Amino acid sequence: MIAKDKDSGARLGCIATPHGKIATPAFMPVGTQATVKAMTREELREVKSQIILANTYHLYIRPGHELIGRMGGLHGFMGWDGPILTDSGGFQVFSLGDLCRIREEGVTFQSHLDGSRHFISPEVSIAIQEALGSDIMMCFDECPPSTADYGYVKKSMEMTTRWAARCMKARRRDDQALFGIVQGGRFDELRKESARQLRDLGFDGYALGGLSVGEEKAVMFGVMETCAPVLPEDRPRYVMGIGTPEDLIEAVYRGFDMFDCVMPTRNARNGMLFTSGGTLNIKNARYAEDRSPLDPECDCYVCRNYSRAYLRHLYRAGEILASRFNTYHNLHYYLSLMEQAREAIAEGRFSSFRRDFFERRS
Amino acid sequence: MIAKDKDSGARLGCIATPHGKIATPAFMPVGTQATVKAMTREELREVKSQIILANTYHLYIRPGHELIGRMGGLHGFMGWDGPILTDSGGFQVFSLGDLCRIREEGVTFQSHLDGSRHFISPEVSIAIQEALGSDIMMCFDECPPSTADYGYVKKSMEMTTRWAARCMKARRRDDQALFGIVQGGRFDELRKESARQLRDLGFDGYALGGLSVGEEKAVMFGVMETCAPVLPEDRPRYVMGIGTPEDLIEAVYRGFDMFDCVMPTRNARNGMLFTSGGTLNIKNARYAEDRSPLDPECDCYVCRNYSRAYLRHLYRAGEILASRFNTYHNLHYYLSLMEQAREAIAEGRFSSFRRDFFERRS
């Protein structure tokens, strides 16, 4: 931690990894299948990606972590030489895998691609992530559905802690960091207990899991406020799977440092674009002859060179270039927003930055 | 025409347009909907595209030539400042349009997108192409099916000549070139007559239409051999819609200068790649752990940076990056091949270049 905002929980930090440093708060573009959809690594650098996220479940299923391991790990395979974070596979096993069966030992499930049967345990997840060779690994956790009751969530959270201890013990490499994942659903008491237990185990960083799964925003921000004070100040804090630009600013305000979400990339492919004035749907007929850039305040390659009219045409024609340009712009927006947040924290004006940010969109 | 090969019909040439010069023989990447699929203009420049082709029919249907005209023409709309050739719309009207009805006056048809009724005549085609603002326009022609008999093809060819004269008369702008299109199917006598009639009308360049529509290669090369001697030496000769790398070399050998084809771009998206050793299907399991580049003799961005194993993974995972990388490589291959052909002609060694080219793939 380099600096802390005097009026809020916002922190300026730096994470050192074998593949470079990450200034936080940081947004991590999602590269599910060893590629951030529609982007080359050069373009990822242009929009100032510091670290990308890859999905363990997807890469385990195809092309297989052992193949990737033989091809030089994820860095060698996909040709990205910056930091990479891999999730544990847990979330996708529960959301994509079929016939999922959860026991203390681990989880059996069927591949969503070919129905083949698989087993992932904390030890297996770490072995996969070590083969992938990410800079930051995540503990294998259970993500109970948002509708689960207190009793279920409590038992699940306690098992996630035991799994976290097993992940720690299963590590064979010392060049990869390992983050614990706080669970506990919407229950403050369980979230606090989970955070305490993981803190006592002592991880390189801490994440909030099981958020952005349908709960109200107030619950999500409440969980952040509950957990932040329990987690060590000198370790990165990561909220998994969020969110909108507004969510990110609110999470930074509450003391969180790292984020990942498919929203900028997936929404881009659906024509939904983030701008300084809010979101914009490029399909809209009003843009048919609009010569202005997507976001007049944006200095990205797309906004410097192309009109809304051309972007609308590309989208309506189903052209790959639409996905490319929209993804490029949206990632640039998210990553610039985090850069601005870092500058604001460094200059002791994060609260006014946050206020201005929300005023401009109201 | 700058130089002529002593042993064959191959010619080195230069075409001057308001948006720059084109060294011939030249391949024109196809940008059907005002974008060469998956490529930015910067990447088109990197792979040394000198001119691109856009499809009048598609742009007339969506977003409409009048809109494009108001947005600064195709150059302004898509942000490409190099030369552009537009086809006449004829071929697509016949191949994509529904309920096509052909009369001397012009053609009525229904849009393949929404079934709306349209009419294109020689005059309408020129007006559309003038709104698009291409550097080279093509005459509106009828493309009879490859199965049409002599009587039909003769009448059709004669109408195409009358249409060509009408196109010439319909021009309002003097900054766009106009090429005539030789028709006549597989009948040498009709092809020769068509070429003569168009030559007598006096166009800026001449194209062979109605090839690569299912006829045998011998017929295609025969038509080239029939027409080349009839066409003026000092004007560009364009074979529309071909072809494989082998077709291009054979057409250059027979005195043709310009080519366009969706093969490098469309096949790229289907995983079929052109290399110095012939074609390669990246889906093939043999490439699963192949660390070598697509084409060890290629110096393109993709071959310099990525393995066949990664490209195979991207393709199998259905990633946009697969289409991007494969398209980039295939266009680089086609455009480099034409560059090598130009060098060979300039250095008086085209025949040995052609021999080597075919020997390496046998």
Interface residues (C-beta under 8 A of the other chain):
Chain A: Q33 A34 T35 K37 A38 M39 T40 R62 P63 L67 R70 M71 F77 M78 G79 A288 E289 R291 N305 Y306 S307 A309 Y310 H313 L314 R316 A317 E319 I320 L321 S323 R324
Chain B: Q33 A34 T35 K37 A38 M39 T40 R62 P63 L67 R70 M71 F77 M78 G79 A288 E289 R291 N305 Y306 S307 A309 Y310 R312 H313 L314 R316 A317 E319 I320 L321 S323 R324
